[in-house]
Amino acid sequence: MLKKKIGLIVDILMYALLLIQMLYVFVGNNVHEILGIAFFVCLIIHVVLRGRWFKSLFKKKPVFYHFFDVITILLLLLSIVLMVTGMGVSRLLFPTFSFLGEPALHRYLATAVLTLAVLHGGMQGIRRAKKKRAAYIWVSLACIAALSI
């Protein structure tokens, strides 16, 4: 039960950190970089808490779950690349990694990660929703909003 509560807090915190970081113009570089580190710490906690997902990855499941698995793997891979490009564009915490950075790529990856994160979380919500059609509509609208940031 405690593991579920911690997982939920970490999930909400990850979304909040990602959204705040997307407001780079308002938060500034230093806060953005520190929040980026916090986001990846939360991501590591999230992956550790959801470790059994990796064990179930190759078991037979309905098609919905295969799509979810693809989205989750893409999200994880893009998040890792986002971290590397973030280190590359860093001016405060990782200035020696500047050879890894391309600011435009980092911005595009951030939008992709946000969109996939919304889809990832939304698919969990769809799975639990009683009104599936409404859930699909809300998740679709949230993904469109994430893409437009």
PyMOL commands that set and color helices and strands:
alter all, ss='L'
color gray80, all
select helices_A, chain A and resi 2-21+24-49+52-55+63-89+95-100+103-128+132-147
alter helices_A, ss='H'
color red, helices_A
deselect
rebuild
show_as cartoon
